[in-house]
Amino acid sequence: MPKRGIVLKARQPGISTQACGYCAATALRPHAGAMIVSHREELSAALHRKTKAILTGFAPTLPIKFGVARRDELVLDAIRCDDGELQLRSTITCATAGVGSTEGGRGVTLQWVHLSEYAAFPNAAQTLVATLQAVPPTPQSGVVIESTARGMGNSFHAEWLRAEEGISGFTPVFIGWPMIEEYQLPIPHDGRLELEPDEQEVVAKFGLTPQQCWWRRYVIQTQCAGQVEYFNQEYPITAAEAFIVSGLPAFPRSVLIPMHEAMLREASERFEGEWSTATNQATALRGGRLRIYRRPVPDHEYTIGADPSGGQEGGDPAAAVVFSRTVGEVVAVWHGHLPPIPFAQVLDGLGRYYNEAVVAPELNSGHGFSVVEELKTRQYPRIYVWQRVDKVTHAVTNFYGWSTSYRTRPLLIDNLRHGLSEQEILVRDPATVLELLEFQYAEFGGRAEGLTHDDLAVACMIAFRVHTEYPMLQTGLPPRHVPEQFAERGARPVYPNAMTKDAWEGVERDLQRLKHGKGSSWGEYAVGTPDRRGEDNVHLADEPWEQGLDEMPEWPW
């Protein structure tokens, strides 16, 4: 176990028992302090008993003298030796999150801390910060955050993402259920197992044994209400799968989860830094707000979707996503807190850097208008334009920026969902992929939105929507436009009297005029010579109703 580790696990792999062993070993050092924090009192009591059992199990080899302690503590006074006692004065505390003060770690010095089922803690972030202050950053100290996933957007999810990106100092450790030996069952009857399509996919991808497949099927049906989503949350097989909760996703998870895993493996190769508005260049800075995955390529076309914010710390961050129209990839993102005017300056620099990309700031927050005005002031050449038709005057008015409404929001979502399903877009930024995974339809009302922040997701949707709307410079057509394929025209239909449809309609109008005594005589409209007869010996001057028909025939169209 790393000295600073965050563990995402399936149910009951034995991590809590291991934590009790680490605390017991730490307490054998003089004047040491260790703490285990759980989310329920009965679990804290169970961990207390387990830790004491480990310590008492050392006797008679290592007889420990326990001191007077509170209910949730173990005090190790000394170790009895043949020639006396070795003084320890160590303490192990088994606390419960949310019981008493959330500042439980303050005022003491701890050498080992284990937070069990951290995702279920009330005031989790505050408890974590207070506890970490009690642990000195020395080689002898250690902190382990351990939990099963309980959806996205909570403190455990945020800490896991920070650990994956390498910016928190914690090492991510994932323990999937196939790694636990007990999670398999013998197959009943003849020992043969007919796999369902989804089971075949899992077996092919992860190499499960038939016994593991049978255990998985049994647990889904008996312990997870038949819901695969619940099973994936409680018994994940990949880290990304663990945080998915049941719900109606706006975008296909079958595409986004493998994409997230693949992009995490490539994340170390990206450029991290800041965009300098003074030099109009990207400056390297680890953990910076700018992440570049692909540099601009000459003659490639780009779009930039932007979601501005007020820039206040603690509020919503601003986001910009750069999309390559030529290769269909998200090649760069900017994400952080910045007021509208400086954010517009960043967009101006990024847009010019990426071959004068089409920049589309969202207007809904109100800050988007400030961004557009600053871009116009800086004479940025390609700002996204949308048109509105006035219902009264029918005049067409041009507007700068993207306006999200109850009508245009489905355009964003449906367009990106189709693009992901048809592999028209590859999102290289793992953080953006996670926001798209969090984007779900509400149970009531049908509105889709993110569980926490959705700034990157909205910026990505806008960038891709602008791509599908705007014509490509090379072709002059939108990317999804299919050129019309004109089949060879057959012979044009010949109507009776060798007249076209327009001629027949003209004759009909004239006949109506004749009924009312207007126009010329009928003789002017007779066709053919009276003495000439057709192939069927029918006089061409005779109309059909003059040939013994009771009514006029239908027009040929």
WOVENHU-V965261 format. One record per residue. RES is the residue in three letters. PSI is psi as a letter, one per 40 degrees, with the letter a starting at -180 (none if undefined). OMEGA is omega in degrees with one decimal (* if undefined). Layout:
RES,PSI,OMEGA  RES,PSI,OMEGA
This chain:
MET,h,179.2  PRO,i,-179.6  LYS,d,172.8  ARG,h,-174.8  GLY,i,172.7  ILE,h,-169.3  VAL,h,172.0  LEU,h,-167.9  LYS,i,166.8  ALA,i,-178.0  ARG,h,166.7  GLN,f,172.4  PRO,e,179.0  GLY,e,-178.8  ILE,d,-179.6  SER,d,176.5  THR,d,176.2  GLN,d,178.8  ALA,d,177.3  CYS,d,177.9  GLY,d,177.8  TYR,d,-179.9  CYS,d,178.4  ALA,d,179.3  ALA,d,178.8  THR,d,-176.9  ALA,e,177.3  LEU,e,173.6  ARG,i,-177.4  PRO,h,174.3  HIS,f,179.4  ALA,i,176.3  GLY,h,179.0  ALA,i,-177.9  MET,h,170.3  ILE,h,179.8  VAL,h,178.1  SER,i,-176.1  HIS,e,178.2  ARG,i,-176.1  GLU,d,-178.4  GLU,d,176.7  LEU,d,176.2  SER,d,178.0  ALA,d,178.7  ALA,d,177.5  LEU,d,176.3  HIS,d,179.8  ARG,d,-178.0  LYS,d,179.1  THR,d,178.6  LYS,d,178.5  ALA,d,177.9  ILE,d,-178.2  LEU,d,179.1  THR,d,177.8  GLY,e,177.7  PHE,d,-179.6  ALA,i,1.0  PRO,e,-179.3  THR,d,-176.7  LEU,g,-178.3  PRO,h,-176.1  ILE,h,175.2  LYS,h,-179.2  PHE,i,177.7  GLY,a,178.7  VAL,h,-175.2  ALA,i,173.9  ARG,i,-174.4  ARG,d,-175.3  ASP,e,-176.7  GLU,i,167.7  LEU,h,179.8  VAL,h,178.5  LEU,h,-178.0  ASP,d,-173.7  ALA,i,171.5  ILE,h,-178.5  ARG,h,178.2  CYS,i,-179.9  ASP,d,-177.4  ASP,e,177.6  GLY,a,-178.2  GLU,i,173.4  LEU,h,-176.2  GLN,h,179.5  LEU,d,-176.3  ARG,f,-179.9  SER,i,-176.0  THR,h,172.4  ILE,h,-179.5  THR,h,175.2  CYS,g,-172.5  ALA,i,178.1  THR,h,-179.8  ALA,h,177.5  GLY,e,177.7  VAL,h,-174.0  GLY,b,-176.7  SER,i,173.2  THR,e,179.8  GLU,f,-170.5  GLY,d,-177.0  GLY,e,-174.7  ARG,i,177.0  GLY,e,179.4  VAL,i,174.9  THR,h,-175.6  LEU,i,176.2  GLN,d,179.0  TRP,h,178.0  VAL,h,175.8  HIS,h,177.6  LEU,h,-173.9  SER,h,-176.8  GLU,f,-174.9  TYR,d,-178.3  ALA,d,-178.4  ALA,e,-178.4  PHE,h,165.6  PRO,i,-177.3  ASN,f,-171.8  ALA,d,-176.6  ALA,d,-179.6  GLN,d,178.4  THR,d,-179.4  LEU,d,-178.4  VAL,d,-179.0  ALA,d,-178.0  THR,d,-177.8  LEU,d,179.1  GLN,e,-178.6  ALA,e,-176.3  VAL,h,179.3  PRO,i,-179.4  PRO,g,179.8  THR,i,178.7  PRO,d,-178.4  GLN,e,-176.8  SER,i,179.8  GLY,i,176.9  VAL,h,177.5  VAL,h,174.1  ILE,h,-174.0  GLU,h,-180.0  SER,i,161.8  THR,i,-178.6  ALA,i,176.5  ARG,f,177.5  GLY,i,-178.7  MET,i,171.7  GLY,e,179.1  ASN,i,-175.6  SER,d,179.3  PHE,d,177.7  HIS,d,-179.8  ALA,d,179.9  GLU,d,177.7  TRP,d,179.2  LEU,d,178.6  ARG,d,178.4  ALA,d,178.5  GLU,d,180.0  GLU,e,176.7  GLY,f,-176.0  ILE,e,-175.6  SER,e,-175.7  GLY,e,177.8  PHE,i,177.2  THR,h,178.6  PRO,h,177.8  VAL,h,179.6  PHE,h,178.1  ILE,g,178.2  GLY,i,-175.1  TRP,d,177.7  PRO,e,179.3  MET,e,-178.0  ILE,h,-170.9  GLU,d,-176.0  GLU,e,-174.2  TYR,g,172.7  GLN,i,-178.0  LEU,i,175.3  PRO,i,-177.9  ILE,h,-178.4  PRO,i,176.4  HIS,b,-173.1  ASP,e,177.7  GLY,e,179.4  ARG,h,-176.0  LEU,h,175.5  GLU,h,-174.9  LEU,h,172.6  GLU,i,-178.8  PRO,d,179.8  ASP,d,177.0  GLU,d,176.9  GLN,d,179.3  GLU,d,180.0  VAL,d,179.4  VAL,d,-179.2  ALA,d,-175.6  LYS,d,-172.3  PHE,e,176.1  GLY,f,179.7  LEU,i,175.0  THR,i,176.4  PRO,d,178.9  GLN,d,177.0  GLN,d,177.2  CYS,d,179.3  TRP,d,177.2  TRP,d,179.5  ARG,d,179.8  ARG,d,-178.7  TYR,d,-177.5  VAL,d,178.5  ILE,d,-175.6  GLN,d,-172.3  THR,d,-174.3  GLN,e,-177.3  CYS,f,176.0  ALA,f,179.0  GLY,e,-176.0  GLN,h,179.3  VAL,d,-179.0  GLU,d,177.8  TYR,d,178.5  PHE,d,-179.0  ASN,d,178.6  GLN,d,-176.8  GLU,d,-177.6  TYR,g,-175.9  PRO,i,175.3  ILE,e,171.4  THR,i,-178.1  ALA,d,-178.9  ALA,d,-179.5  GLU,d,-174.3  ALA,d,-173.3  PHE,e,-179.8  ILE,h,176.3  VAL,i,179.6  SER,i,-178.1  GLY,i,-179.7  LEU,h,-176.2  PRO,i,177.1  ALA,d,-176.8  PHE,i,-172.6  PRO,h,179.1  ARG,d,-179.6  SER,d,177.4  VAL,d,-171.9  LEU,d,-177.9  ILE,d,175.0  PRO,d,178.7  MET,d,179.9  HIS,d,-179.8  GLU,d,-179.5  ALA,d,-178.0  MET,d,175.4  LEU,d,-179.7  ARG,d,-179.2  GLU,e,-173.5  ALA,d,-177.8  SER,e,-177.7  GLU,e,-175.9  ARG,i,174.2  PHE,h,176.4  GLU,h,-179.9  GLY,a,179.1  GLU,i,175.1  TRP,h,-179.5  SER,h,177.4  THR,e,178.3  ALA,d,-178.4  THR,e,-175.8  ASN,f,177.9  GLN,i,175.7  ALA,h,179.5  THR,h,-177.2  ALA,h,176.8  LEU,h,-179.0  ARG,h,-177.7  GLY,e,179.9  GLY,i,-175.6  ARG,e,-179.6  LEU,h,177.4  ARG,h,-177.8  ILE,h,179.5  TYR,d,177.1  ARG,h,177.3  ARG,i,179.6  PRO,i,178.9  VAL,h,178.5  PRO,i,178.8  ASP,e,174.0  HIS,i,-179.8  GLU,i,-175.7  TYR,i,168.9  THR,i,177.9  ILE,h,171.7  GLY,h,-174.6  ALA,h,175.7  ASP,g,-176.2  PRO,i,175.3  SER,i,179.4  GLY,e,177.2  GLY,e,-179.1  GLN,h,175.6  GLU,h,-176.8  GLY,e,176.8  GLY,a,178.6  ASP,h,175.8  PRO,i,171.8  ALA,i,-177.4  ALA,i,173.6  ALA,h,-178.8  VAL,h,179.4  VAL,h,-177.6  PHE,h,176.7  SER,h,-179.5  ARG,d,-174.7  THR,d,-177.6  VAL,e,176.9  GLY,f,-177.9  GLU,i,166.8  VAL,h,-170.5  VAL,e,179.6  ALA,i,174.8  VAL,i,170.7  TRP,h,-174.3  HIS,h,178.9  GLY,a,-179.1  HIS,h,180.0  LEU,h,177.4  PRO,i,-172.8  PRO,d,-175.8  ILE,d,175.4  PRO,d,177.9  PHE,d,176.8  ALA,d,178.2  GLN,d,174.9  VAL,d,178.7  LEU,d,178.5  ASP,d,179.6  GLY,d,179.2  LEU,d,-179.0  GLY,d,178.5  ARG,d,178.9  TYR,d,-179.9  TYR,f,169.6  ASN,f,-179.3  GLU,g,-179.9  ALA,i,173.8  VAL,h,-176.0  VAL,h,-177.6  ALA,g,176.0  PRO,i,175.9  GLU,h,-174.2  LEU,e,-165.5  ASN,d,-176.6  SER,e,-174.6  GLY,d,177.6  HIS,e,-180.0  GLY,d,178.3  PHE,d,177.0  SER,d,179.0  VAL,d,-179.4  VAL,d,-179.5  GLU,d,179.2  GLU,d,176.7  LEU,d,178.0  LYS,d,178.1  THR,d,179.8  ARG,e,175.8  GLN,f,175.2  TYR,h,-167.6  PRO,d,-171.5  ARG,g,174.1  ILE,h,-178.2  TYR,h,-179.2  VAL,h,171.7  TRP,i,-173.4  GLN,i,176.9  ARG,h,179.2  VAL,h,179.0  ASP,h,-175.9  LYS,d,-176.8  VAL,d,-175.8  THR,e,-177.0  HIS,f,176.3  ALA,i,-179.8  VAL,h,-179.1  THR,h,178.4  ASN,h,176.8  PHE,i,176.8  TYR,i,177.0  GLY,i,-179.1  TRP,h,177.5  SER,h,178.9  THR,h,179.0  SER,a,179.1  TYR,e,176.8  ARG,d,-175.6  THR,d,179.5  ARG,d,175.4  PRO,d,176.6  LEU,d,179.1  LEU,d,-173.4  ILE,d,-177.3  ASP,d,-178.7  ASN,d,-179.5  LEU,d,177.6  ARG,d,178.1  HIS,d,-180.0  GLY,d,178.1  LEU,d,-179.0  SER,d,-178.2  GLU,e,178.5  GLN,f,175.6  GLU,e,-176.6  ILE,h,173.3  LEU,h,-179.3  VAL,h,-175.4  ARG,e,-177.7  ASP,h,-177.8  PRO,d,-179.9  ALA,d,177.3  THR,d,178.1  VAL,d,179.9  LEU,d,176.8  GLU,d,176.0  LEU,d,176.2  LEU,d,179.4  GLU,e,-175.2  PHE,h,-174.6  GLN,i,173.6  TYR,h,176.9  ALA,i,-178.5  GLU,d,177.5  PHE,h,175.8  GLY,d,175.2  GLY,e,-179.2  ARG,h,179.0  ALA,h,178.6  GLU,i,-179.6  GLY,i,178.4  LEU,d,177.2  THR,b,175.2  HIS,i,178.1  ASP,f,-175.0  ASP,d,179.4  LEU,d,-179.8  ALA,d,-180.0  VAL,d,179.4  ALA,d,178.3  CYS,d,179.0  MET,d,-179.8  ILE,d,-179.3  ALA,d,-178.4  PHE,d,178.7  ARG,d,178.0  VAL,d,177.6  HIS,d,-177.5  THR,d,-179.9  GLU,d,-171.4  TYR,i,176.0  PRO,i,174.7  MET,i,-178.2  LEU,d,-177.1  GLN,d,-175.5  THR,d,-175.5  GLY,e,-178.3  LEU,i,173.3  PRO,i,-172.7  PRO,d,-179.2  ARG,e,-177.7  HIS,h,177.7  VAL,h,179.4  PRO,i,-178.9  GLU,h,178.5  GLN,h,-177.8  PHE,h,175.9  ALA,i,178.3  GLU,h,-178.6  ARG,h,174.8  GLY,a,178.3  ALA,h,-179.6  ARG,h,-179.4  PRO,h,178.6  VAL,h,-179.3  TYR,i,178.0  PRO,i,-177.8  ASN,e,177.7  ALA,f,-177.8  MET,i,179.3  THR,i,179.0  LYS,d,179.5  ASP,d,179.5  ALA,d,178.2  TRP,d,180.0  GLU,d,177.2  GLY,d,177.8  VAL,d,-179.3  GLU,d,178.0  ARG,d,179.7  ASP,d,177.2  LEU,d,178.2  GLN,d,177.7  ARG,d,-179.9  LEU,d,179.8  LYS,d,-178.5  HIS,e,175.5  GLY,f,-179.5  LYS,i,176.5  GLY,a,-177.5  SER,i,-178.8  SER,i,-178.4  TRP,d,-177.6  GLY,d,-179.8  GLU,e,-175.8  TYR,e,179.0  ALA,i,-176.4  VAL,h,175.8  GLY,i,-179.7  THR,h,-176.6  PRO,d,-176.2  ASP,e,-175.9  ARG,h,179.7  ARG,i,-178.9  GLY,a,-177.0  GLU,d,-178.3  ASP,e,178.5  ASN,f,177.9  VAL,h,-179.8  HIS,h,-174.7  LEU,e,179.1  ALA,e,-179.4  ASP,h,176.1  GLU,i,-176.3  PRO,d,-178.0  TRP,e,175.4  GLU,e,-178.6  GLN,f,175.0  GLY,e,178.4  LEU,i,-178.2  ASP,d,-177.7  GLU,i,179.8  MET,i,177.9  PRO,i,177.1  GLU,i,176.9  TRP,i,-172.1  PRO,e,178.7  TRP,none,*
